[in-house]
Amino acid sequence: MAEHTSSSIIIDAAPAEVMDVISDFDRYPEWTGEVKLAEVVSRDAEGRAEEVRLVLDAGAIKDDHTLAYTWGGPDQVSWTLVKSQMLRAIDGSYTLRPVDGGDRTEVTYRLTVDVKIPMLGMIKRKAEKVIIDRALDGLKKRVESGSAV
């Protein structure tokens, strides 16, 4: 499962503002097209989500799954699959990098999906690309609109 898909976008906000939106899982259905339900199952000692249940509808990929989150400081979060109905694996990350003196943020989203049913690699990469592009566009709109508060 070495193949992955990644993309980046520049958001007109500081990294902390962007991470506030990324870490607010309960509000994902408000701004992501694919996430229909997000429920924090457990939190770490710092109050950050450790496990999150997500109901996803991304066209070719529809699933009810739970992800485990690892926080790599204030500018990076990654996740791996805990359990799923349709997925064999889903590994991803958001990495934030301040630009223009910290007033803007480059967000890189990296994703690898493996489904239990046979699916051509090309179709999986296309589904990953759709998930990434919609998530980055939604994140940018959400952060820049000020609706995150």
N, C-alpha and C positions, 0 to 999 in steps of 0.2 A: 504494500500500500504506500509506496514511496511517492507516487504522483500526487500533486496537490495543485490547487488553483489559488492565486492570490491577486489582489488588486489594491490600489491605494487611492485616497482622495484627500484634498485639502479642505479643512473646515475652519471657518472664521471664528475661532474661539480658542481659549487656552486649553491645554491638555486636561486639566482638572475638570473643566466644564464638560468636556467630551466624555471623560471617564464616568462622571456623575450619571450621564444618560445611559452609557453602556451597562453600568452596574445596577440600574433601576429596572430589574427584570419584570416586576409587576406591571410596568407600563409598556412593555414591548408590544402587546397587541394594538396599542394606540398608534404606533409609528412604523411597525414592520408589517409588510404585506403577508409574509409567510407564517408568522407566529400568531396562532389563534388564541392560545392560552399559555400563560407563563406563571408558574407557581414555585416560589422558593421553598424547598423541602428542608434544608438545613443551612446554618450559618456558622462561620468560624468565630473565634474569640473576638475578632475585631468587627464583627457584625456583617462581614461580606458573605455573599452567597457561596456555599460550598457545593450544594447540589440543587439543581433546578429542573423541574418537570416542564417540558415544552410540548405543546401540540402544534405540529407543523403541517402546513399544506403548501408545498412548493411545486405544484404541478406534477411532475414525474415522481416526486418524493413526498409522500404523506405519511406522517408517523406521530406517535405519542411516545416520547422518550425522555430519559433523565440524563442530564450531563453533570459531570464533576468539574468544578472550576478551580483553577490554580492562579493565584494573584502574584505576579512578578513585580512587585513594587507598584508605584502609582501610574505607570505608563504601559503596563502589559498585563493581559489576562489570557489564559488559554483554557481549553476544555477538552474532555474526552468522554466517551460514551460509558454510562453505567448500565443502562438497560434500554431496550427498544423492542418494538413490534416488528419493524421492517429493516432497521439498520444493523449492519454487522459492526460498523465503526463510524464515528464522526469526530474528527479531531480538528480543532481550529484555534485561532488566536486573533486578538486585536493587539497591535503594537502602535503606540502613539509617540510621535516625535515632534517637539516644538519647532516651529519655523517662524521667521520674521520676528525674532526676539521674544517668542513665546506667545504672541497674540493670535497666532494661527497654529493649527495642528495638522500634521500629516498622519492619517490613519491608514494602516495597512491591515487588511483582513486576509487571513490565510485559512483555507479549508480543504479537508479531505473527507470524502464520504464514501462508504462502502455499504452496499445494500445486500440483503440476504438473497434476493431474487437475482437471477442472471440479468445483467445489463451491460451493454457495450460501454467500454471506457469513455468513448467519445460522448455518449449520452450522459454519463455520470459527470464528466467535466463541464458539460453544458449546464446541467442542473446546478452544479457548484457555482458556476459563473453567474447564473441568474440569482441565486441566493445571495452571493457576495455583492453584486451590483445593486440589488434592491436594498440590502441592508445598509450599504454605505450611503446610498442616496437618501434613504429614510433617516439615517443617523444625522447626516448633514442638515437636512431640512428641520429635523427635530431640535438640534442644538442651536442652529442659527435663528430659529423662530422664537427662541426664548420660552418655548412651551415646557421645557424640562423642569422648571421649578415647581 
